[in-house]
């Protein structure tokens, strides 16, 4: 609907739509014409509005037929608005809209002042070496952090607005000369098809663009650090930034990425490889160890070394619970302690988790409810679980599934379930890229940065699996 020439009619229409009390109206004059600036109190920088918009308007000669009036406003994003929908949208986004009596258009001024926290090190991605900057909840600041690292005209940013009520800004970033056009197009199509009430966090986007929405394995990567995102963009991936979230998404995503850390590239190559192997081994221990222990007690006692078997027999004497129930009970106690420590205040939570684990563990053993080996197995599994933080949720569920199967079918059940799990993972793809690449299918070239990584001087080309336009990563003078 077009704007009216009458100031009163325009304001009445705006007031009928925006009934919130934090929508303010500032009346002033442009020469002899009445004018009103409409803005939301909590989102607008009033000093900026007054100095760079209202003051310049007070000093001009108004020509009702000349839309160049907005050039007198000293704000770079000022624009002419000719309809109510655009005017209301600008006000909601934090801009100020100025209506002048006698003109059938309004002037939007970019005077937003959103509340943001300062850039700091992400709590989930701390490093000993490397950049310590982390993304924040403001998309403009996040873009600036990326721009500081990629100073190329090929860096591309495209903006979408998603959410019926939230009207959340979602940005797509990629390097045009590297990223595969088909993957970029597919990302845009999936984002444009999202039709929800609101996008509160980037996790909402993950649930909408994943091809297997009920899978426990994520198909979209996440990061809180601009250096990690930059490295992924340089390999040919696409980043998705959601305004209001410090978590930036990356696609395509490979399963092996969760075992790789940015610090691996900043440390000595030998140490980086040891760290990756440790993470992979820890994940296997975290998932399989409780199930293997229960299976061995119930079905395969011959697999346990004799001396350890004698220790187990001595420790389980008088325990009223079966091995499976005992393990489930111990895992339940540790999961409850974990949840409580997360939900409680930071320092109280740390103390409670440590004291609670010691007191409950010692008391349960002394009371004859659980055995000492079970406590040790669960504690070791829990520690190993957090060596790969991004996989913690998935691994917790897998650990329970393996435990149930081990209690019912023993070692054969564990082997069959492992085979089924690998088969399932091999069938998944993330935006057309095999999930288990470079190991299923086998891509020897990409194994130079897989479970182990080659020396920096030898990694001269980008991964084949990502289908990047430009394969050459760097050239060395031999």
N, C-alpha and C positions, 0 to 999 in steps of 0.2 A: 504493500500500500504506500502510495506516494505521500511525502510530507506536505502539510498545508503551509500557506503563506502566513497565516495567523499564528502568532506565538502561543496564545492561549489555547488554541485548538491542538497544537502540537503537544503542549505540556499536559493537557487533559488526557490525551491519548497515552502518553508515557506513564502518567500516574495511574491510569486504569490498568496498565499492564504490569508495571513494577510497583507493587504495593508494599514492599519492604520498607521499614523505617530507616534503614541505613542508606537509602538512596536520597541524596541531598540535592537541593536546587539553589544555586547562587545567582541572584539577580544583579545585573549591572547594565550599563549603557554603552552602546557604540555610537558615538555622536548623539543624535537625538532619538535613536532607535533603542527600544528595550531588548535586552538579550538575557538569556539564562543558560548557565552551565550546569549540566546534569551529570552526576558522578556518584560512585559508591564510596562511602567514607573510608572503609577499611582497606580499599585497594588503590586509592588515588593519592598521589603526592600533591598536596594542595599548594605548597610553595612553588613547585614546578608549574602547576596550572596557572597560578597568579602571575608569576614573573615572565613566563615564556609564551603565554597564550592570551590571557585577559588584558594585561598591560599593553601589548602591541596593538590589540584591537581597539583600545581606547584612543589611539593616536592616528587612526586612519580615517579617510573620507569614504564613507560607505556608498558604493554603487550597487543598487539592487539587481542590476543585470550582469554584474561581473563576478564570476565564480573564482576569480584569481585572488579573492580576499584571503583565502587560507594561506597564501604565500607569505603573508605578514606574520604568521605564527612561527616562532623560532623552534619548533619541534619537528624533527626529520620525518616522522611517520604520520603527519597530519594529512587528512584526506577529506574530500567532499562526500557527504552522505545524502541520498535523495529518497530513501524509503524508511519506514518505521522498523522493519525487521532488522535491517543493518544497524540502525541507531541503537536499538535495544541490545543487540548482540555486542556492540562495541562497549556499551555501558557495563554489561555483565562481565566482559573480559577485563575491566579495570580502566578503560579509556574514559576520558571526559568528552561529552558531546555538547557543543554550543549551538543553541538555537537563537536566531535573530529575527525579530518581528519584521514581516514584510518579505522575507526570503523563503522560497520553497525548497531550501536545502539547509543542511546543518554541517558543522565542522567537527570532525573527530580529532582529538589530540591524544597522542601517546604519552599519558602522564601516569602510567602504572607504577606502583611501588609495592610489589609483593613481598611478603615476609619470607626470608630465606636464612638458612643457617650457613655459617662459614664453611669453606672447603677444608676438609681435614682427612685424616687417615681412616678408611673404613674399618669398623670394628671386626668384620669377618675376613678381612684380607690384609692383615698386617704382615710386613716383610722386614727382614734384617737389612737387605740391600735393595735398592731400586726406588722409584718415585713413591711418595707417600700421599699424593693427592687422591681424593676419591670424589665420585659424583655426589651431587646434592639433589634436592627436590625441585630445582628450577631448571627448566630445559635450556634457557639461554646461557646460564652458567655452564651447564654440561657441554653445550656446543662450543663455548669458548675454550674449555679444557681440551677438546678434541682439536679445534683449530690451531691451538698453540703447538700441537704435535704434527699436524698434517698441513703444511703450507703449500698447497698445490691447487691449481684451478680445476683439477680433476675431482677434487673432493665435492661431493654432491649431497645436498640436504633437501628433502622434500617433506612437506607438512600436510597432515590430515587432521581433521577434527572428528573425534569419535565419542559417542555417548549422547543419548537424547537429552538428558538433563545435565550431565557433568560438562559436556562440550570440551572434553579433554584434548589438548594438543598432543599428537603423536608424530614424531619425526622419524624419517628413514634416512640413514646416512650410509654412504658407500663411496668407493673410488671408481669413477666411471670407466677409467681405462683398464681396470683390473676385474671388477665384479662381472659375473655372467649376467647378461641381459635377461635371460629366461628366468633366473632365480629372482632378480629384482622385480620383474613383472609379476611373478607368482606371489611375492611378498605383498606387493601393492594390492593385488586382487583379494587376498585373504583379509587384509586390513580393511579394505573398503566394504567388505561384506559383513563386518561386525555391526550388529544392530542390537545394542543393549542400552539400559537406562543410564549407566555410567561406568567409566573406567577409573577406579580408585587407585590402582597400582598396576605395575607392569605384569604382575602375575595374572591379571584378568585378560591381558592380551595373549599370554601364553596359552591359556585354556581355550581361547577362541581360534588361534591359528594352528594349533597342533593337529596333525592329521589323525592321530589315535588319541582321542580325548579321554579315554578311560584307562590308558596305559599308565603304569606306575613309573615308567622310565620317561624322563623329559626329552623332548625333541627340539628344544630351544635352549641355547646357552644363556648364561647370565653372568654379569660382571659388575663390580662397583668401582673399577679402576680404569681411568682413561688410557693408561699405557697398555693394558691388556686389550682393550677395545681397539686401539690403534694397530696393535700387532695383528689382530684378527682381520681388520679392514685391509691391511697390506697383504694378507694372504688371499683376499677375494671374498670375504664374508660381508654380510649386510648387517648393520646395527639398527636397532629400533629403540628410540628414546621416548619415554612417556613422561609428560609433564606431571610433577607431583611425586615421582618415584626416583630413588637414587640407584635403582637396579636397571641397567641397560641390557637389552636382549641382543643376541647374535644368532644368525642363521647363515648357512646350514650348521648343524651341530653334530659332532661326532662323539661317540661314547668315550673314546680315549682322552678327550679334552679334560674330563674331570680329574684325571690322574696327572695332568700337567699343571705346573704352577709358574707364574711369571718369574719367580725367583730362580727357577731352574736355568733361565737364560742369563741371569745376572751373576750366577756363581760359576765356579769351575765346572767344566763339562762332566768330569768324573763324579763329582759330588752330586750334580744334577741327576745323573743316571742312577746313582745309588738311591737318591730320594724317591725317584719314580718307582723303582723296583720295590722299595720299602712300602710305598703307598698301595701298590697292587697286592703285595703279600699280606699287608694288614687288612685289606678289604676281604680277601679270601678267608683269613683267619676269623674276622668278625662274623662272617655269615655262616661258615661251615663248622667252626670249632664247637659251639654248643650242640649242634645236631650230631656231629661225629662222636662227641663224648657220650651222648644219650644212646646213640646207635651201638656204640661199642659195649656199653653196659648191658643193653638188652639183648643184642643179637651176636656180637662179635667180640667176646672177651679175649679171644686169641690175638687180637690186634693191639692190645694194651701190653706194654712191657711188664714183665713179672713183678719187678720191684715196685713199679707204679701201681700195679694191680693190687698188690698187698696193702699199699697205702690207702687205696680207694676202699678196699674191703674193710679195713680198720676204721675208716672215717664214716662209712655209711652204716655201720653197725648201730642198730636202734633207730634209724631214720624211718619214720612212719610213711613217708611219701615215696611213690615210685620215681625212678629217674626222670621220666618225662614231666611229671607234675612238679617235682622238685625244681627242675630247671625253669619251667614256666613261672613258678612262684618267685624264684630269685630274680628272673628277668622283670617280672611285674614290679617288684620292690624297687629295682634300679630305675625303671622307666618312671615310676611315680616320683622318686627323688629327683630325677632329671627335670620333669615337668615343674615340680615345686620350685627348684632352684632357678628356673627360667622366669617363672611368674613373680617370684618374690623380689623385693628390692635388691639391687646388685650385690652389695656387701653382705647383707644378711643371707642371700641365696648361696654365695660361695661358702660361707661358714656352715650353713645348714646342710649343703650337699656333702661336704667333707665329713662333718661330725655325724650326720645321719647315716652315711654309708658305713663308717667305722662302728658306730653303736649298734645299728640294726644288724650288720653282718656278724659282729662278735656275739651279739645276743642270740641271733638265730642259730649259730653254730653251737653255743653253749646249751641252748634249750633243746638241741637235738632235732630241730626242724629241717635244717639243710646241712649238707656236708661241706667241709673246707674246700675240697677240689671244685665243687660246684660254684662256690663263691669266687674262687680264683678264675675259673673259666669265664664266668659272666663278666667279671671285672676286666679281664684281658680283652674279651670281645667288645666291651663298651669303649675301652681306650682305643682299640684299633678302628672302631667305627668312625671316630672323629678325625682320623687322618685325612679323610676326603670329605670335608664339610658339605659340599654340594650334593653328595650321594647319601647323606645320613638318613633322610626320610625313606628313600627307596630301600636301603640296606636294612633298616629296622624291620620293614615288612618282610623282606626276603628271609631274614634270620628266623622270624616266626614261622614262615612257610616251611623252611628247611627243617625246623625243629618238629613240626607236626608230622611231616613225612618220615623223618628219621624215627620218631616214636612208633609209627604205624608199620613201616616197611623196612626199616633198617638201612644198611649201606646201599642195598640195591635201589631203594627209593631215592636216596641222595644222588646216585649216579644218573638215574632216569630223569629226575627233575633237573639236574644240571644240564643234561643233554637237551631237554625240552626248552630250557631257558636260553641256551645259546642259539638254538634253532629259531626261537622267537625273535631274539635280538638281531639275528642275521636277516630276518625278513623285514625289519623296520628301515625306513629311509627318512631323512630329514631334508625336505625340499629337493627331492630327487637324488640326494647323496646317500650312499649306503651307510647305515648307522655304525657298523663295526669296521668301516674302512680305517686303516689300510690292510686289515687282517681278514676280512670277509666282505668283499672279495680281496684277494691278496694283491696289493699294489706295492711292489718292492721299492719303488722310488719314494713313496710317502713314508716308508718305515724309517727313513732317516730322522724323522721327528715323531716317533710313536711311543712305545713303552720305554725305549731308550732313544737318545738323540745323538746325532753325529756332531762332529766338531763344526763350529760356526763357519769356518772357511770352506767347508764342503757342501753347505746348504746354499746352493746357488739358484735354485728354481722353486717355484711355488708348488703346493700339493696338486697332484693330478686330479684327485677326487673332487676338488672344489670347482673344477671346470673354469678357471679364471681365463680371461682373454689374453693377458700378458703373463707368460710362464716365467719369464726371466726376472729373478729377484735381485740379483747383483752380478757384477763382473769384476773379476780380479785380474790384475796384471801378473801373469805367471813368470 
